[in-house]
């Protein structure tokens, strides 16, 4: 830990004292999160004035006004304020990842329950129509939206359905394109911040977490070969799992994905193991082989469990 703290001291930002202008419920909540981070950091820095370390860039801030409240997951997908980030980390590429996560959530919603502000597109040949997915009990069917289609298109589409050809088939499209890679990096950021809020600086300040932060800070390029697997269990509940095989890791269940993070106890490169286990293989089979030793619900506040242990 000493090498990490030496680097943190070099990148520290001097800040003004806590501003007296912080007021109101939201500002009080922000100040509580700031003080939680400050108190946790006292366990590791004893020779300097402590502050709040932004969990993404690891710079030290001593003025809460230089920090912003972070919704995890993004507010557009129903997330709640969980921790603080510096303004730069909150805005850098954040809008791109948040937009991709929002559209990804919309696509999943329309395919699962059929309700969304978006329509699906049914396409056969060169003809496409807007449609929605309607559920009745355990059955589901597509319904062409007459008010949101050109009547001539609908007539042509129905005619093609009534006179099928061997090579014809119906394709289902979600029309609002989103960057899948940005969405996956967004899930990585969500999982990382859940892990920070649950376990604290004692977890994220280890050198093995550098590659995770590099990926979050550089979402346009792939810094890690693979950090996600398909999730099999209830996808509505976000959970944190400690696993000991087939790899020792912290796994975070977010939406339909399991996000792989380094283990709490073994600071080696789990992502090399992920590549060895998944490259050229059926990853759905791998997900069922995970052995869980502990599970935790997603935090709703900064619990910082590892920092309490260090105190």
SVG drawing of the C-alpha trace seen along z (x, -y; Angstrom):
<svg xmlns="http://www.w3.org/2000/svg" viewBox="-54 -30 60 56">
<polyline fill="none" stroke="black" stroke-width="0.4" points="0.0,0.0 2.9,-2.4 3.7,-2.7 0.1,-3.5 0.0,-6.2 3.3,-7.7 1.7,-8.2 -1.5,-9.6 0.5,-12.2 2.2,-13.3 -1.2,-13.8 -2.9,-15.4 -5.0,-18.5 -5.0,-21.3 -8.5,-22.4 -10.3,-25.1 -11.7,-24.2 -15.2,-22.8 -17.5,-25.5 -20.0,-27.0 -22.4,-27.3 -23.2,-23.6 -26.8,-23.5 -30.0,-21.7 -30.8,-18.0 -28.8,-17.1 -25.8,-19.1 -25.9,-17.4 -26.0,-14.0 -23.0,-15.0 -21.1,-16.2 -21.8,-12.9 -20.4,-11.0 -17.3,-13.3 -16.7,-12.7 -17.2,-8.9 -14.4,-8.9 -12.2,-11.2 -12.5,-9.1 -11.8,-5.9 -8.7,-7.5 -7.3,-8.2 -6.6,-4.5 -4.0,-4.7 -2.6,-8.3 -1.2,-9.3 1.5,-11.9 -0.7,-14.3 -4.0,-16.0 -6.6,-13.5 -9.2,-14.2 -11.6,-12.3 -10.0,-10.3 -12.0,-10.1 -12.3,-6.4 -11.8,-6.7 -8.7,-9.0 -7.4,-8.6 -6.7,-12.3 -7.2,-13.7 -9.8,-16.5 -10.2,-18.5 -13.2,-20.6 -16.6,-18.9 -17.5,-21.5 -15.0,-20.0 -16.9,-16.7 -20.2,-15.6 -22.8,-13.1 -22.7,-9.9 -25.8,-7.9 -25.2,-4.1 -26.4,-2.9 -27.0,-6.1 -30.1,-8.1 -31.7,-7.5 -31.8,-3.8 -33.2,-4.2 -29.9,-4.6 -29.5,-6.3 -26.8,-8.5 -24.1,-6.2 -20.8,-8.0 -18.8,-11.1 -16.7,-11.5 -14.6,-14.5 -16.2,-16.7 -13.7,-15.5 -14.4,-11.8 -18.1,-12.4 -18.2,-14.1 -15.3,-12.4 -17.0,-9.9 -19.7,-9.5 -22.4,-10.8 -21.5,-8.2 -21.5,-5.3 -24.7,-6.5 -26.5,-6.9 -25.5,-3.4 -26.7,-2.0 -30.0,-3.8 -30.6,-2.5 -29.5,1.0 -32.0,0.9 -34.8,-0.3 -34.0,2.5 -34.1,5.1 -37.4,3.6 -39.2,3.7 -38.1,7.3 -39.0,8.5 -42.3,6.7 -43.2,5.0 -43.5,1.5 -41.1,-1.2 -41.0,-4.6 -39.5,-2.8 -41.0,-0.6 -39.5,2.5 -39.2,2.9 -40.4,6.0 -38.7,6.5 -39.2,8.9 -37.5,8.4 -37.2,4.6 -40.4,3.8 -40.4,2.8 -43.1,1.8 -43.2,0.4 -44.6,2.9 -44.8,3.5 -44.6,6.7 -47.8,7.6 -47.8,10.1 -50.9,12.1 -50.0,14.4 -47.1,16.6 -47.7,15.8 -46.3,12.9 -47.1,11.6 -46.1,8.7 -48.7,6.0 -48.3,3.7 -48.9,0.1 -51.3,-1.2 -51.0,-4.9 -47.2,-4.8 -46.9,-3.3 -47.5,-4.1 -50.7,-2.2 -49.2,-1.2 -46.2,0.3 -48.5,2.2 -50.5,3.6 -47.3,4.7 -46.0,6.3 -49.2,8.3 -49.2,9.4 -45.7,10.7 -46.7,12.6 -49.6,14.2 -47.5,15.4 -44.3,16.6 -41.3,17.8 -38.7,20.3 -36.0,17.7 -38.2,15.1 -38.0,14.6 -39.0,11.9 -36.3,9.9 -36.8,8.1 -34.9,4.8 -34.5,2.4 -34.2,-0.8 -32.3,-3.1 -28.7,-2.1 -26.3,-2.2 -22.6,-1.4 -22.5,2.1 -18.9,1.6 -19.7,-1.6 -22.6,0.2 -20.3,2.9 -17.7,0.4 -20.7,-1.3 -21.6,1.9 -17.9,2.2 -18.1,-1.3 -21.3,-0.4 -19.8,2.8 -16.6,1.0 -18.5,-1.8 -20.7,0.8 -17.5,2.6 -16.0,-0.7 -19.1,-1.6 -19.3,1.9 -15.6,2.5 -13.9,-0.9 -10.4,-2.2 -8.8,0.9 -10.1,2.8 -9.7,0.3 -6.3,-1.1 -4.5,2.1 -2.4,2.1 -4.5,4.9 -7.4,2.4 -5.4,0.1 -6.5,1.9 -10.1,1.6 -9.8,-2.2 -7.9,-2.5 -10.7,-0.7 -13.3,-3.0 -11.3,-6.1 -10.7,-5.0 -14.0,-3.5 -13.3,-3.9 -10.6,-1.2 -10.5,2.2 -7.9,2.3 -9.2,5.6 -9.9,8.6 -13.1,9.6 -14.8,8.6 -18.3,9.8 -20.3,13.1 -23.9,13.8 -26.0,13.9 -28.4,16.9 -30.2,16.0 -32.7,13.3 -31.6,10.3 -33.7,7.7 -31.5,7.9 -28.0,6.5 -25.7,8.7 -22.0,8.9 -20.5,12.4 -17.2,13.7 -16.2,16.7 -13.3,19.2 -13.7,21.2 -13.3,21.6 -11.5,18.3 -11.0,16.4 -12.8,13.1 -15.4,10.6 -18.4,11.0 -21.1,8.3 -24.5,9.2 -25.8,6.2 -28.8,6.6 -28.1,9.6 -24.4,9.6 -21.9,10.9 -19.1,8.4 -15.7,9.8 -13.5,7.7 -10.3,8.7 -10.6,10.8 -10.6,9.2 -7.8,11.5 -5.6,12.4 -4.3,9.4 -3.3,11.2 -4.7,10.7 -8.0,12.5 -8.6,11.2 -5.9,13.5 -7.8,16.4 -11.1,15.1 -9.5,15.2 -8.2,18.7 -11.5,19.9 -13.7,18.3 -11.8,17.9 -13.5,20.1 -15.8,21.6 -19.5,21.4 -19.5,18.8 -23.1,19.7 -21.8,23.1 -19.0,21.4 -21.4,19.2 -23.1,22.2 -19.8,23.5 -19.1,20.6 -18.8,21.5 -19.9,18.7 -18.5,18.4 -20.3,15.2 -23.0,13.0 -23.9,9.4 -26.8,7.2 -25.8,4.1 -24.9,1.2 -27.3,-1.7 -24.7,-3.8 -20.9,-3.9 -20.3,-1.0 -16.5,-0.8 -16.2,2.6 -12.5,3.1 -11.7,-0.3 -13.6,0.5 -11.5,3.6 -8.3,1.5 -9.4,-1.0"/>
</svg>
